[in-house]
Amino acid sequence: MKRISLFDNGPLKILFLGLMLLSAVFLMPQDLLAKKKTEPAQASTKTVSVTARPIDGFHRSGFGSQRYGKLHFLGGLVLRSSWDGFGGWSDIVVERDGRRFLAVSDDGHWLRGNLEYKGLKPVGVSKVSRGEFQALSGRVLRRKRERDAEGAALLSGSLEKGSLLISFERIHRIGKFQVRGNKIFGPTKYLKLPREARSLWRNKGIESVGVLRGGRFKGAVIAIAERRRGSKQKTKKGSRRPGWILKSGRATPFFIRDRGDMDITSVAGLANGDLILLERRFRWSEGMRIRLRRILAKDLRAGAEVDGDVLMEVGLDHEVDNMEGLAVHRGPEGETILTLISDDNFNKLLQRTILLQFKLDESTLRAGVEDH
C-alpha cells in the first residue's frame, strides 16, 4: 500500500516550512536580532534628588591663593543623594556652555542634569535624572563585566540632541549612544578597536575616551588604556601607556610617557586639538594624588611617545578624592574651563563624590610645552 505523506501536498509543504522558519526567528536570541534594528532602544529615566555643598577653597587649610600650577580654582561641589545607586562616577561630559552635564558610573548608570552658577563659580545642580545603560537589544546591562562604564565623550551635537561615546572595561568596547531630550538610547554600534586592546587587563582597560577637536586628526576618537597587561610597557626611556587614534576604521597607535606611576583616568580635547589628561595614584604612605597634563596636537602622530606639560599636581592636602572624570567647556567670555568628578567607590564612609572646576590660564594655551 502506498503511504500518503503530508509533504506530498505542495501547498501544505510550503505552509509547514514557513511556520518552521517563523518559529526559528522568534526563538532566536534577541541580542542577535537587535543588530538589525535601525532605531536604538529607549532607556527609561527617573528623576533623582541630589544635594550640593559648595567648596569655596581648594586647599584644605582654607588659606592660599586660588591659583594652582597653571590653573585657577573656580569652585567645587560635594554631591550627595539618598538614591542607593548614586556614586562610582567614572567620567563626565559637560556641554559647550557648561550648563548641562552627564556622568557615567562603573555600575552601569548614567546621571544627567544642569549645573547652576554664580558668575563662574558652580553653586548647585538641578533637574537631575538617572537611567541605566542598555545592550544593542535594548535589555538593561545587569552583569558587572558588561556594564563597567569608564569613559564618556560628546561625539557630535549636544546633550539635548547628539551622539555620545561610552567606553567599557572588562568586556572592552566603545559604544555610540544617541541622546534625545532627557533620554539616552541604547547603542547603535560599537567602534572597531585595535587588536592590541584584547591584551588589556579586565579591570585596567580603555579607561579614557575623547574626541580630537582640531589638528591633523580633527574629529578622530582618542582611546587610552589605563595599563597594558603585564604592568606598563617598558622602553629605554622608561614606562609608557598605550593609546590609539581611531578614524575611518583605522587605529593609529601612540604612547604616553609615564610619570610617577600614575594611571590615566580621563582625557578631554581642546578646541585647538590639544589633549588634557587626568591622572591619579593612591599609596598608603601618601594617600590620593592627582595630576593634569596637556599634550600638544602637533606631537600626536603614529608611534609617537608624548610627554606633555604638567598643569597641576596636588595631593590630599587639597579637596580631592578619587578623581576619575574630566570634561572641558567654554565660559561666557571664552574661558577654557575644566570639570573634574570623583569616583567614591560607593564608600560613603571614607570617600565623597566631588565636582571641581578650574580655569586654564590662557597664556598657557599660547605658550606651548615648556622645558622640563
C-alpha positions as CSV (number, residue, x, y, z in Angstrom):
1,M,0.0,0.0,0.0
2,K,1.3,3.4,-0.9
3,R,1.9,5.6,2.2
4,I,0.4,9.1,1.9
5,S,2.5,11.9,3.4
6,L,1.7,15.5,4.3
7,F,4.6,16.6,2.2
8,D,3.1,15.1,-0.9
9,N,0.8,18.1,-0.9
10,G,2.8,21.0,-2.3
11,P,0.9,23.9,-0.7
12,L,0.8,22.2,2.7
13,K,4.5,21.6,2.5
14,I,5.2,25.3,1.8
15,L,2.9,26.3,4.7
16,F,4.6,23.9,7.1
17,L,8.2,25.1,6.2
18,G,7.0,28.7,6.5
19,L,5.7,28.1,10.1
20,M,9.0,26.4,11.0
21,L,11.0,29.4,9.7
22,L,8.9,31.8,11.8
23,S,9.4,29.7,14.9
24,A,13.1,29.8,14.4
25,V,13.1,33.6,14.1
26,F,11.0,34.0,17.3
27,L,13.3,31.6,19.2
28,M,16.4,33.4,18.0
29,P,18.3,35.2,20.8
30,Q,17.1,38.8,20.9
31,D,20.6,40.3,21.1
32,L,21.2,38.9,17.6
33,L,18.0,40.2,16.2
34,A,18.8,43.6,17.7
35,K,21.8,44.1,15.4
36,K,19.4,44.6,12.5
37,K,17.4,47.3,14.3
38,T,17.5,50.8,12.7
39,E,16.2,52.5,15.8
40,P,18.1,52.3,19.1
41,A,16.2,51.1,22.2
42,Q,14.9,53.8,24.5
43,A,16.1,53.8,28.1
44,S,13.7,54.6,31.0
45,T,14.6,57.6,33.1
46,K,13.8,58.6,36.7
47,T,14.2,61.9,38.5
48,V,16.6,61.8,41.4
49,S,17.3,64.3,44.3
50,V,20.9,65.4,44.6
51,T,22.2,68.0,47.1
52,A,25.3,70.1,46.6
53,R,27.5,71.6,49.3
54,P,29.8,74.3,47.8
55,I,33.6,74.0,48.2
56,D,35.0,77.6,48.4
57,G,38.7,76.9,48.9
58,F,40.7,74.2,47.2
59,H,43.4,73.9,49.9
60,R,42.1,72.2,53.0
61,S,43.6,74.8,55.3
62,G,41.3,77.4,53.8
63,F,44.3,79.6,53.1
64,G,46.4,80.3,50.0
65,S,45.6,81.8,46.6
66,Q,43.2,80.3,44.1
67,R,46.0,79.6,41.6
68,Y,47.4,76.0,41.5
69,G,50.0,75.3,38.9
70,K,48.7,76.7,35.7
71,L,45.0,76.6,36.7
72,H,42.7,78.9,38.7
73,F,40.3,77.2,41.1
74,L,36.7,78.4,40.4
75,G,34.9,76.3,43.0
76,G,33.6,72.8,43.7
77,L,30.6,70.8,45.0
78,V,30.3,67.8,47.3
79,L,27.3,65.9,45.8
80,R,25.1,63.6,47.8
81,S,21.9,61.6,47.2
82,S,19.6,59.2,49.1
83,W,19.5,57.0,46.0
84,D,21.4,53.8,46.7
85,G,22.9,53.8,43.2
86,F,24.5,57.2,43.5
87,G,28.3,57.0,43.2
88,G,31.0,55.4,41.2
89,W,31.2,58.2,38.7
90,S,34.0,57.4,36.3
91,D,33.7,60.2,33.8
92,I,31.7,63.3,33.0
93,V,30.6,65.3,29.9
94,V,29.8,69.0,30.1
95,E,28.1,70.8,27.3
96,R,29.9,73.6,25.5
97,D,28.3,76.3,27.5
98,G,28.8,74.5,30.8
99,R,25.1,74.2,31.6
100,R,24.2,70.5,31.1
101,F,26.3,67.6,32.4
102,L,26.3,63.8,32.1
103,A,28.1,61.5,34.4
104,V,28.7,57.7,33.8
105,S,29.1,55.1,36.6
106,D,31.1,51.9,36.6
107,D,27.9,50.3,37.9
108,G,26.1,50.8,34.7
109,H,24.2,54.0,35.5
110,W,24.2,57.5,34.0
111,L,23.2,60.7,35.7
112,R,22.4,64.0,33.9
113,G,21.3,67.4,35.0
114,N,22.0,71.1,35.0
115,L,24.9,72.9,36.7
116,E,24.0,76.2,38.4
117,Y,26.5,79.1,38.7
118,K,27.1,82.3,40.4
119,G,29.4,84.0,37.9
120,L,31.9,81.3,37.1
121,K,31.5,79.6,40.4
122,P,29.5,76.3,40.5
123,V,26.9,76.6,43.3
124,G,24.5,73.7,42.7
125,V,22.8,71.1,40.4
126,S,19.1,70.9,39.3
127,K,16.8,68.9,37.1
128,V,18.7,65.7,37.7
129,S,17.6,62.4,36.2
130,R,19.1,58.9,36.0
131,G,19.0,55.8,33.9
132,E,20.8,52.5,33.0
133,F,22.9,51.6,30.0
134,Q,21.4,49.1,27.6
135,A,22.7,46.5,25.1
136,L,22.0,46.5,21.4
137,S,18.9,44.5,22.0
138,G,17.5,47.1,24.4
139,R,17.9,45.0,27.5
140,V,19.4,46.7,30.6
141,L,23.0,45.7,31.3
142,R,23.0,43.8,34.6
143,R,26.3,41.9,34.9
144,K,29.3,43.8,36.2
145,R,31.5,42.6,33.3
146,E,29.3,44.2,30.7
147,R,28.2,47.4,32.4
148,D,31.5,48.8,33.7
149,A,31.4,52.2,32.0
150,E,34.7,54.2,32.4
151,G,34.9,56.9,29.8
152,A,32.5,59.3,28.1
153,A,32.7,62.0,25.4
154,L,30.3,64.0,23.3
155,L,30.9,63.0,19.7
156,S,28.5,65.4,18.0
157,G,25.6,67.7,18.7
158,S,24.7,68.4,22.3
159,L,23.4,66.7,25.5
160,E,19.9,67.7,24.3
161,K,20.2,66.1,20.9
162,G,23.5,64.4,19.9
163,S,25.7,61.4,19.9
164,L,27.8,60.1,22.9
165,L,30.8,57.7,23.1
166,I,30.9,55.5,26.1
167,S,33.9,53.2,26.8
168,F,33.5,50.0,28.9
169,E,36.1,47.8,30.7
170,R,36.1,44.1,31.4
171,I,34.4,43.5,28.0
172,H,36.5,46.2,26.3
173,R,34.4,48.2,23.8
174,I,33.4,51.8,22.9
175,G,29.7,52.2,22.1
176,K,27.9,55.0,20.2
177,F,24.8,56.2,22.1
178,Q,22.1,58.6,21.0
179,V,20.7,61.4,23.2
180,R,17.3,63.0,22.6
181,G,15.7,65.3,25.1
182,N,16.4,63.9,28.6
183,K,16.7,60.3,27.3
184,I,19.8,58.2,26.4
185,F,19.1,55.4,24.0
186,G,20.8,52.1,23.6
187,P,23.9,51.8,21.4
188,T,23.6,52.0,17.6
189,K,27.0,50.4,17.1
190,Y,30.4,49.7,18.7
191,L,33.6,51.1,17.3
192,K,36.2,48.8,15.8
193,L,39.1,48.5,18.3
194,P,42.7,47.6,17.5
195,R,43.9,44.0,18.1
196,E,46.1,45.2,20.9
197,A,43.1,46.0,23.0
198,R,42.4,42.3,23.5
199,S,45.6,42.1,25.6
200,L,44.4,44.6,28.2
201,W,43.6,43.7,31.8
202,R,39.9,43.2,32.5
203,N,39.9,46.0,35.1
204,K,42.7,48.1,33.5
205,G,41.3,48.6,30.0
206,I,40.2,51.5,28.0
207,E,39.7,53.9,30.8
208,S,39.6,57.1,28.7
209,V,37.8,58.1,25.5
210,G,37.7,61.5,23.9
211,V,37.4,63.4,20.6
212,L,40.1,65.5,18.9
213,R,38.6,68.9,18.2
214,G,41.4,70.2,16.0
215,G,44.8,69.4,14.4
216,R,45.6,66.9,11.7
217,F,43.3,64.2,13.3
218,K,40.3,66.5,13.8
219,G,37.2,64.5,14.5
220,A,39.1,61.3,15.4
221,V,38.4,59.4,18.6
222,I,41.1,59.0,21.2
223,A,41.2,55.8,23.3
224,I,43.8,55.4,26.1
225,A,44.4,52.3,28.3
226,E,44.9,52.6,32.0
227,R,47.6,49.9,31.9
228,R,48.8,47.3,29.5
229,R,48.7,43.6,30.6
230,G,51.9,42.8,32.4
231,S,52.0,46.2,34.1
232,K,53.4,49.1,31.9
233,Q,55.2,48.7,28.7
234,K,58.9,49.3,29.3
235,T,61.3,51.2,26.9
236,K,64.8,52.5,27.3
237,K,63.4,55.9,28.4
238,G,61.1,54.3,31.0
239,S,57.5,53.0,31.0
240,R,54.6,54.3,28.9
241,R,50.9,53.8,28.5
242,P,49.3,52.8,25.1
243,G,46.7,54.9,23.3
244,W,45.1,54.9,19.8
245,I,43.7,57.5,17.4
246,L,40.6,55.9,15.8
247,K,39.4,57.4,12.5
248,S,37.9,55.9,9.3
249,G,38.2,52.4,10.6
250,R,41.9,52.7,11.3
251,A,43.7,52.7,14.6
252,T,46.9,54.8,14.8
253,P,48.9,53.9,17.9
254,F,50.8,56.3,20.1
255,F,52.2,56.2,23.7
256,I,52.1,58.4,26.8
257,R,55.3,58.5,28.9
258,D,54.6,57.5,32.5
259,R,55.5,60.0,35.2
260,G,55.5,58.7,38.8
261,D,53.4,55.6,38.1
262,M,50.0,57.4,37.8
263,D,47.1,55.9,36.0
264,I,45.4,57.9,33.2
265,T,41.7,58.0,34.1
266,S,40.2,60.5,31.6
267,V,41.0,62.6,28.5
268,A,39.4,65.7,27.0
269,G,40.1,67.6,23.8
270,L,40.7,71.3,23.5
271,A,39.4,73.3,20.5
272,N,42.9,73.6,19.1
273,G,43.5,69.8,19.0
274,D,45.5,69.6,22.2
275,L,44.6,67.0,24.9
276,I,44.2,67.3,28.6
277,L,44.9,64.1,30.7
278,L,43.7,63.4,34.2
279,E,45.9,61.0,36.2
280,R,45.7,59.7,39.7
281,R,47.6,57.5,42.1
282,F,46.9,56.1,45.5
283,R,49.5,54.9,48.0
284,W,49.0,54.2,51.7
285,S,52.1,56.3,52.5
286,E,50.7,59.5,50.8
287,G,47.0,58.9,50.1
288,M,45.5,60.1,46.8
289,R,47.4,62.2,44.4
290,I,46.1,63.7,41.1
291,R,47.7,65.4,38.1
292,L,46.5,67.2,34.9
293,R,48.8,67.1,31.9
294,R,48.5,68.8,28.5
295,I,49.6,67.1,25.3
296,L,50.1,69.3,22.2
297,A,48.3,68.4,18.9
298,K,51.5,68.7,16.9
299,D,53.1,65.9,18.9
300,L,50.4,63.3,18.1
301,R,51.5,61.1,15.3
302,A,51.8,57.3,14.6
303,G,54.1,55.6,17.1
304,A,55.0,58.8,18.9
305,E,55.8,58.8,22.6
306,V,54.4,62.0,24.1
307,D,55.0,63.6,27.5
308,G,53.4,67.0,27.8
309,D,53.2,69.8,30.3
310,V,52.1,69.4,33.8
311,L,49.3,71.9,34.5
312,M,48.7,70.9,38.2
313,E,49.7,68.2,40.6
314,V,48.2,68.0,44.1
315,G,47.6,65.6,47.0
316,L,45.3,65.1,50.0
317,D,46.1,68.5,51.5
318,H,43.7,69.7,48.8
319,E,40.0,69.0,48.3
320,V,40.4,65.9,46.1
321,D,39.2,62.3,46.2
322,N,39.5,59.5,43.6
323,M,39.2,61.9,40.7
324,E,38.4,59.9,37.5
325,G,36.3,62.1,35.2
326,L,37.3,65.2,33.1
327,A,35.5,67.5,30.8
328,V,36.2,70.8,29.0
329,H,33.9,73.6,28.1
330,R,33.9,77.3,27.4
331,G,32.9,80.1,29.9
332,P,30.7,83.0,29.0
333,E,33.7,85.1,27.9
334,G,35.5,82.2,26.1
335,E,37.4,80.9,29.1
336,T,38.7,77.3,28.9
337,I,37.2,75.5,32.0
338,L,38.0,72.0,33.2
339,T,35.5,70.0,35.2
340,L,36.6,67.0,37.3
341,I,34.4,64.4,39.1
342,S,35.4,61.7,41.6
343,D,34.5,58.0,41.9
344,D,33.7,57.3,45.6
345,N,33.7,53.5,45.0
346,F,30.4,53.5,46.8
347,N,32.3,54.0,50.0
348,K,30.1,56.6,51.7
349,L,32.1,56.4,55.0
350,L,35.5,57.3,53.7
351,Q,35.0,58.9,50.3
352,R,33.0,61.6,48.6
353,T,31.6,62.5,45.2
354,I,33.3,65.8,44.4
355,L,32.9,68.0,41.4
356,L,35.6,70.6,40.8
357,Q,36.1,73.4,38.2
358,F,39.3,75.2,37.2
359,K,40.0,77.9,34.6
360,L,43.1,77.2,32.4
361,D,45.5,80.1,32.2
362,E,45.1,81.4,28.6
363,S,48.8,82.2,28.5
364,T,49.4,78.5,28.9
365,L,47.4,77.8,25.8
366,R,49.6,80.2,23.8
367,A,52.9,79.3,25.3
368,G,53.0,75.6,24.4
369,V,55.1,73.0,26.3
370,E,57.9,74.3,28.4
371,D,61.2,72.6,29.0
372,H,61.2,70.2,32.0
